[in-house]
Amino acid sequence: MIWPKIYRHGDLTIKQVSKIPESATQLSTNIIAFGEKTGHNHQLVGQVQVYETPDKQIHFEANQDVIVKHQEHNTLKIAKGNYVVIHEREYDPFKGIEQEVID
C-alpha cells in the first residue's frame, strides 16, 4: 500500500489524491486559500491547475514540483501530483458547532 503525501501549511492540510473529481471545474487562479482576517493568501507557484468542485472544495494538479507561498508562513515544496485542500476546523463545545479556522 502506498500512503498519500500529506502537507500542512498554516490552517491548511494538503492531501494527495488519486485524481481530480470529474465534477470539478478549472479556475483561472493559483491561489488555493484566502486569509479572512489578514487578506493574505496561500499561493501555488509552478506548473499547476486549480479546480473547484460544486461544493466549493479546492483541488489542484501539480504538473511538476511546486511551492506554496504565504506572507506569514514558510514556503512549502509540494511534489508533483493531484491534491485536495482541506481547511482546518474547530469544534466549539459551548456553542455546539464546528467551523473553519479563520486565518
N, C-alpha and C positions, 0 to 999 in steps of 0.2 A: 504494500500500500504506500502510495506517495502522498505525503501530507502537503496541504496547500500552504503557500507562503502567507504570512500574516504580518502586517506592519502597523505601528502606532505613530500618529503624527498629531500632537495636540489632542483635541477631542475627537479625532477620527481613528477608526480601525479600518485598514485597507486589507481586504482578504482576497486572495487569488481564487478564481472560479474557472470552471472548465470552458464556459462560453458566455457570451453576452446574450441576454434574453431576446427572443425574436420580437417581442413587443416593444423593445427599446428603440428610441429614435435618436439620430445623431444630433448633437448640439454643436454650435459653432463657437465653442469656448474651450479653454484649457483649465478653467477654474472648477474645482470639484467641491468647494465649500466656501461660504462667506461667514465672516465673524459678525454676529448680530450686534454686538456692543461696540467693537473697535473699528469695524469696516475693513479689517484685514481679510485676507483670503488664502486658501490653500490652492496653489497653482502648480500644474504639471508643466515641466519643461522637457522637450524632446518630441520624438515622433509618436503622437498619441491621438486617439479619437475618444471623445467623451460622449456618453449616451445617457438618456434618462428614460425610465420606464413610466407607464401611465400612473403608477402610484408614487412618482417623484423620487424613486431610488436612483442614485447615480452609479454608473458603471464606466469603466474605461478600458480601452485596448491599447497597450503599450507595444509598439512595433519594434522597440529597442529598449534597453535600459533607460529609464527616465528619472528625473528628480522631482521631488515635491518641495516647493518653497513656501515660506510663510514669514511674515515680518517678525514674529515673536518666537519661532521655533527653529531648531537646527534644520538644515537641508537634509532630506532623506532620499537615498537612492532606492528605486524600485526596479526589480528585474522585469524583463520582457514577459508579457502575458496579459491575461484578462482578469479584471478585478471588479469588486463591488466596494462601495464606500459606505461604511456604517457609522452613523453619528452616535457618540456616547450618550447613554441615557441614565437618568437617575430616578429613584423612587422616593417620593415624599410621603412617609408613613402618617404624618399628621393630616395631610390633605387626601391621602389615599389615591394619589395619582402618579403616573410615570410620565416623564417628559424628557425632551432632548436637553443636553447640557448646552448652555449658551456660552459661546466663546467670546 
